[in-house]
Amino acid sequence: MKILSQRTAADLIPANATLDDLRRIAAGCKACDLWKRGTQTVFGEGSPHAEVLLVGEKPGDKEDLKGHPFVGPAGALLDKALVAAGIDRSKVYVTNVVKHFKWEPRGSRRIHKKPNIREITACRPWLDAEIRLVKPRAIVLLGATAAQALFGSKFRVTQERGKPIDSGLAELVFATVHPSSILRAPDDESRHLEMQRFTDDLKAVAAALRRRKAA
């Protein structure tokens, strides 16, 4: 019996493409079925020569409607933590492993669903191309889906967060939680504590970059 290979976005990516080229082409990506329910492709944005590249799981409801990454409640927390960590948001590049919003209906609401391995594999070439073109000094993986997409299902953010990860992806690679997890904390005290831990992880990234520059 013939085994069909996994369809991915790789064949859509031309040699010598720029980020603008990728963004335009990705708008019509149908490498997996998520395009059928998403409003639009939400491609990465930010400085094309960013020192820090942040990778999340997928766009959320607000991102899907507006067409920009990290513009919802989780993005607001990310912005706040970046400021506290001394990382200029205007000089980073933000993106997601999966470029379409995955959701299921619950009444009038659209509830987030986690991308599966087939969807992640289909979309991965876009992220690889973004990393190749931006050439960041540091990559920060936000949450388990982003980290496991790059390092495998056995990777545990809870064990590795805030510490440099040995990888050829960039000079520095770190993992931490996704800011949306802070929003799900059960009470104000827990949210405050998780926000502080998240900010401390980003401060570790900023400190590592400063040490590399000083060396």
Buried (B, 14 or more C-beta within 10 A) or exposed (E): EEEEEEEBBBEBBEEEBEBEBBBEBBBEBEBBEBBEBBBBBBBBBBBEEBBBBBBBBBBBBBBBBBBBBBBBBBBBBBBBBBEBBEBEBEEBBBBBBBBBBBBEEEEEEBEBBEBEEBBBBBBBBBBBBBBEBBEBBBBBBBBBBBBBBBBEEEBEBEEBBBEBBEBEBBBBBBBBBBBBBBBEBEEEEEBEEBBEBBBBBBBBBBEBBEEEEEE
